């Protein structure tokens, strides 16, 4: 498993991380049970993954804490997040601290490596910065967290409005960014600044529903170009991807999607989510393959230049 440096944090971790949200939530969304989730976590550790991401909202903190009771490998980086809203309002400082304490209890630890404000909306960002960040910095001083992170609500903020604002502030050590075959806009809008400032980046949305199969992708792109402001040129991506698969250069669309993100210079750690040990192993094998062919990228990438309206969700 290749290792990477996480920006200016000084942390060194596997280039692939285990995500516990998304559609699978370690199998919880398919009612596979806690024992299955523990097996997935342990399998990830066994193959050399040293980054695990979870969140208060995922409902997977406790089962990850249980899995780590069987042995936490040296150098493991543990990342979680808190939902900064409750109902129709933002959390108070006391509620922020209570969220952190609850996560630490679930994870059975007294300190989390990275603690993110989760899914911050652009309109809420100024309030988060002014009222919550000071609280979190005090918690860092008390030893409950090591580094402060922020994640965007990419499904509704595909143009990265929140992170374009956040990269201007020095408080963020880590950012979780939406990036995939269908939306490369973070390359110019986020990664230039994160690389310049040494902010670590985690890749989410590498694979979403539209990138599970060519059939789903075709339907998704036709819908997106049918009145949502996406130029019809993106439909030319379909024969290019078919050629990639039919020519044996990729075994599946998901493999292409993982390889595309894994080798993006602005991304540090690629998150892979699954509820199956077998699927986990396949995803890891796919993501560790070489970059996509340069001739494919030369034809494919211009089709999405300036496209920032799709998430693949």
C-alpha positions as CSV (number, residue, x, y, z in Angstrom):
1,X,0.0,0.0,0.0
2,X,1.5,3.3,-1.1
3,X,1.8,5.9,1.6
4,X,1.4,9.7,1.4
5,X,2.0,12.8,3.5
6,X,-1.2,14.5,4.6
7,X,-0.3,18.1,3.8
8,X,1.3,20.1,6.6
9,X,0.0,17.9,9.4
10,X,3.1,15.7,9.5
11,X,0.8,12.7,9.4
12,X,1.8,9.9,7.0
13,X,-0.9,7.5,5.9
14,X,-2.0,5.1,3.2
15,X,-3.0,6.6,-0.1
16,X,-6.3,4.8,0.2
17,X,-8.6,5.3,3.2
18,X,-11.6,3.4,4.4
19,X,-14.8,5.5,4.3
20,X,-17.7,4.5,6.4
21,X,-20.5,6.7,4.9
22,X,-22.0,6.9,1.5
23,X,-24.4,4.2,0.3
24,X,-22.9,1.3,2.2
25,X,-22.0,2.6,5.7
26,X,-19.9,-0.5,6.2
27,X,-22.9,-2.6,5.2
28,X,-25.3,-0.9,7.7
29,X,-27.5,0.4,4.9
30,X,-28.0,-3.2,3.7
31,X,-28.7,-4.4,7.3
32,X,-25.6,-6.6,7.3
33,X,-25.0,-6.0,11.0
34,X,-22.1,-5.0,13.2
35,X,-20.1,-8.2,12.9
36,X,-19.9,-7.6,9.1
37,X,-18.8,-4.0,9.6
38,X,-16.1,-5.1,12.0
39,X,-14.8,-7.6,9.4
40,X,-14.7,-4.9,6.8
41,X,-12.7,-2.6,9.1
42,X,-10.3,-5.4,10.1
43,X,-9.8,-6.5,6.5
44,X,-8.9,-2.9,5.5
45,X,-6.3,-2.8,8.3
46,X,-4.9,-6.2,7.3
47,X,-4.1,-5.0,3.8
48,X,-2.4,-1.9,5.0
49,X,-5.0,0.9,5.1
50,X,-4.0,3.3,7.8
51,X,-6.7,5.9,7.4
52,X,-10.3,5.5,8.6
53,X,-13.0,8.1,8.2
54,X,-16.3,8.2,9.9
55,X,-18.9,10.8,11.1
56,X,-21.5,11.4,13.7
57,X,-24.1,11.3,11.0
58,X,-23.1,7.9,9.6
59,X,-23.9,5.9,12.7
60,X,-20.6,4.0,12.2
61,X,-18.4,5.5,14.9
62,X,-19.3,2.9,17.5
63,X,-18.6,-0.1,15.3
64,X,-15.3,1.3,14.2
65,X,-14.5,1.8,17.9
66,X,-15.4,-1.9,18.5
67,X,-13.2,-3.0,15.6
68,X,-10.2,-1.1,16.8
69,X,-10.5,-2.8,20.2
70,X,-9.1,-5.8,18.5
71,X,-5.9,-3.9,17.8
72,X,-5.1,-0.5,16.5
73,X,-2.1,-0.5,14.2
74,X,0.7,2.0,14.8
75,X,0.2,5.1,12.7
76,X,-3.5,4.7,12.2
77,X,-5.1,8.0,11.4
78,X,-8.7,8.3,12.7
79,X,-11.0,11.0,11.2
80,X,-14.5,11.8,12.2
81,X,-17.0,14.7,11.7
82,X,-19.8,16.5,13.5
83,X,-23.0,17.8,12.1
84,X,-22.9,21.5,12.8
85,X,-26.7,21.9,12.4
86,X,-29.4,20.6,14.6
87,X,-32.9,20.9,13.1
88,X,-33.2,24.4,11.5
89,X,-30.4,26.0,13.6
90,X,-26.7,25.9,14.1
91,X,-25.3,24.2,17.2
92,X,-24.2,26.2,20.2
93,X,-20.6,26.0,21.5
94,X,-21.7,23.6,24.2
95,X,-23.4,21.4,21.7
96,X,-20.2,21.3,19.6
97,X,-18.2,20.1,22.6
98,X,-20.9,17.5,23.4
99,X,-20.7,16.2,19.8
100,X,-16.9,15.8,20.1
101,X,-17.2,14.0,23.5
102,X,-19.8,11.7,22.1
103,X,-17.6,10.8,19.1
104,X,-14.7,10.1,21.4
105,X,-16.8,7.8,23.5
106,X,-18.1,6.0,20.4
107,X,-14.6,5.5,19.0
108,X,-13.3,4.5,22.5
109,X,-10.4,7.0,22.3
110,X,-9.5,10.2,24.2
111,X,-8.2,11.9,21.0
112,X,-9.2,11.9,17.3
113,X,-6.6,12.7,14.7
114,X,-8.8,14.8,12.5
115,X,-12.1,16.4,13.5
116,X,-14.2,17.9,10.7
117,X,-17.1,20.3,10.5
118,X,-19.3,18.2,8.3
119,X,-21.0,19.3,5.1
120,X,-20.7,23.1,5.6
121,X,-23.0,25.2,3.4
122,X,-21.5,28.3,1.9
123,X,-24.1,30.6,3.6
124,X,-23.3,29.1,7.0
125,X,-19.5,29.2,6.6
126,X,-19.0,32.7,8.2
127,X,-20.9,31.7,11.3
128,X,-19.1,28.4,11.5
129,X,-15.8,30.2,11.3
130,X,-16.7,32.8,13.9
131,X,-18.5,30.7,16.5
132,X,-17.4,27.1,16.2
133,X,-13.8,27.2,15.1
134,X,-12.7,29.0,18.3
135,X,-14.4,26.3,20.3
136,X,-12.7,23.5,18.3
137,X,-9.3,25.2,18.7
138,X,-9.7,25.2,22.5
139,X,-10.6,21.5,22.3
140,X,-7.4,20.9,20.3
141,X,-5.5,22.7,23.0
142,X,-7.0,20.4,25.6
143,X,-5.9,17.3,23.6
144,X,-9.2,16.0,22.3
145,X,-8.2,16.5,18.6
146,X,-5.0,16.9,16.7
147,X,-6.1,18.6,13.4
148,X,-9.1,20.5,12.3
149,X,-10.9,19.7,9.0
150,X,-13.9,20.8,7.0
151,X,-16.0,18.9,4.4
152,X,-18.2,20.4,1.7
153,X,-21.7,19.4,0.9
154,X,-20.7,18.4,-2.6
155,X,-24.1,17.1,-3.7
156,X,-25.5,20.6,-3.4
157,X,-22.2,22.5,-3.8
158,X,-20.7,21.0,-6.9
159,X,-18.8,24.3,-7.6
160,X,-17.0,24.2,-4.2
161,X,-18.3,27.6,-3.0
162,X,-17.6,26.7,0.6
163,X,-14.1,25.4,0.1
164,X,-13.1,28.3,-2.1
165,X,-13.9,30.5,0.9
166,X,-12.3,28.2,3.5
167,X,-8.9,27.9,1.7
168,X,-8.4,31.6,2.5
169,X,-8.4,30.9,6.3
170,X,-5.5,29.3,8.1
171,X,-7.4,27.3,10.6
172,X,-8.1,24.3,8.4
173,X,-5.5,21.5,8.2
174,X,-7.6,19.0,6.2
175,X,-10.4,19.4,3.6
176,X,-12.7,16.7,2.2
177,X,-13.4,17.5,-1.5
178,X,-15.8,16.1,-4.1
179,X,-13.9,15.1,-7.2
180,X,-14.5,12.5,-9.9
181,X,-14.6,11.7,-13.6
182,X,-17.6,14.0,-14.1
183,X,-16.5,17.0,-12.2
184,X,-12.8,18.1,-12.2
185,X,-13.6,21.7,-11.1
186,X,-11.7,21.3,-7.8
187,X,-8.5,21.1,-9.7
188,X,-8.5,24.9,-10.3
189,X,-11.0,26.0,-7.6
190,X,-9.5,24.2,-4.6
191,X,-6.3,22.2,-5.2
192,X,-4.2,25.1,-6.3
193,X,-4.8,26.8,-3.0
194,X,-4.6,23.7,-0.8
195,X,-1.3,22.7,-2.4
196,X,0.1,26.2,-1.9
197,X,-0.9,26.2,1.7
198,X,-0.1,22.6,2.6
199,X,-3.7,21.7,3.4
200,X,-4.3,18.0,3.2
201,X,-7.1,16.7,0.9
202,X,-9.3,13.7,1.1
203,X,-11.3,12.6,-2.0
204,X,-14.9,11.8,-1.7
205,X,-17.5,11.0,-4.4
206,X,-14.9,9.1,-6.6
207,X,-17.7,6.6,-7.3
208,X,-21.3,7.5,-7.1
209,X,-24.4,6.0,-8.6
210,X,-23.7,7.4,-12.1
211,X,-20.3,5.7,-12.1
212,X,-21.4,2.2,-11.2
213,X,-22.1,1.2,-14.8
214,X,-22.1,2.5,-18.3
215,X,-25.8,2.2,-18.5
216,X,-26.3,4.4,-15.4
217,X,-23.7,6.9,-16.7
218,X,-25.4,7.2,-20.0
219,X,-28.8,7.9,-18.4
220,X,-27.3,10.4,-16.0
221,X,-25.4,12.4,-18.6
222,X,-28.5,12.5,-20.8
223,X,-30.5,13.8,-17.9
224,X,-27.9,16.4,-17.0
225,X,-27.6,17.7,-20.6
226,X,-31.4,17.9,-20.9
227,X,-31.9,21.2,-19.3
228,X,-29.6,21.5,-16.3
229,X,-26.9,23.7,-18.0
230,X,-24.4,21.0,-18.8
231,X,-23.0,21.2,-22.4
232,X,-24.0,18.3,-24.6
233,X,-20.3,17.7,-25.4
234,X,-20.0,15.6,-22.3
235,X,-21.9,12.9,-24.1
236,X,-18.8,12.3,-26.2
237,X,-17.3,10.8,-23.0
238,X,-19.4,7.7,-23.4
239,X,-17.7,6.3,-26.6
240,X,-14.3,7.2,-25.1
241,X,-15.1,5.2,-21.9
242,X,-16.6,2.3,-23.9
243,X,-13.3,2.2,-25.8
244,X,-11.3,2.1,-22.6
245,X,-13.4,-0.9,-21.4
246,X,-13.7,-2.7,-24.7
247,X,-10.0,-2.3,-25.3
248,X,-9.1,-4.1,-22.1
249,X,-7.5,-1.0,-20.5
250,X,-10.0,-1.1,-17.6
251,X,-12.1,-3.9,-16.4
252,X,-15.0,-1.7,-15.2
253,X,-16.2,1.9,-15.0
254,X,-15.6,1.9,-11.3
255,X,-12.0,0.9,-11.8
256,X,-11.6,3.8,-14.2
257,X,-13.2,6.2,-11.7
258,X,-10.9,5.1,-8.9
259,X,-7.8,5.3,-11.0
260,X,-8.7,8.7,-12.3
261,X,-9.0,10.1,-8.8
262,X,-6.1,8.2,-7.2
263,X,-3.6,9.8,-9.6
264,X,-4.8,13.4,-9.3
265,X,-1.9,15.5,-8.1
266,X,-4.0,17.7,-5.8
267,X,-5.5,14.8,-3.8
268,X,-3.7,13.1,-0.9
269,X,-6.0,10.2,0.3
270,X,-8.7,8.5,-1.8
271,X,-11.7,7.3,0.3
272,X,-13.2,3.9,-0.5
273,X,-16.5,2.9,1.0
274,X,-18.0,-0.6,1.0
275,X,-20.0,-3.1,3.1
276,X,-18.2,-6.2,1.7
277,X,-14.8,-7.6,2.3
278,X,-14.7,-8.9,-1.2
279,X,-15.7,-5.5,-2.7
280,X,-13.2,-3.8,-0.5
281,X,-10.4,-5.9,-1.9
282,X,-11.5,-5.3,-5.5
283,X,-11.7,-1.6,-5.0
284,X,-8.2,-1.5,-3.5
285,X,-6.9,-3.5,-6.4
286,X,-8.5,-1.2,-8.9
287,X,-7.3,2.0,-7.2
288,X,-3.7,0.8,-7.0
289,X,-3.4,0.3,-10.8
290,X,-1.5,2.8,-12.9
291,X,-2.9,6.1,-14.2
292,X,-5.4,6.0,-17.0
293,X,-3.8,6.1,-20.5
294,X,-2.6,9.6,-21.5
295,X,-4.2,9.4,-24.9
296,X,-7.6,8.7,-23.2
297,X,-7.1,11.6,-20.8
298,X,-6.1,14.0,-23.6
299,X,-9.4,13.3,-25.4
300,X,-11.6,13.0,-22.2
301,X,-10.7,15.9,-20.0
302,X,-11.4,18.7,-22.4
303,X,-15.0,17.5,-22.6
304,X,-15.5,18.5,-19.0
305,X,-13.6,21.8,-19.0
306,X,-15.6,24.3,-17.0
307,X,-18.2,21.7,-16.0
308,X,-19.1,22.2,-12.3
309,X,-22.7,21.2,-12.1
310,X,-22.5,17.4,-11.7
311,X,-21.7,15.3,-8.7
312,X,-22.5,11.8,-10.1
313,X,-25.0,11.3,-7.3
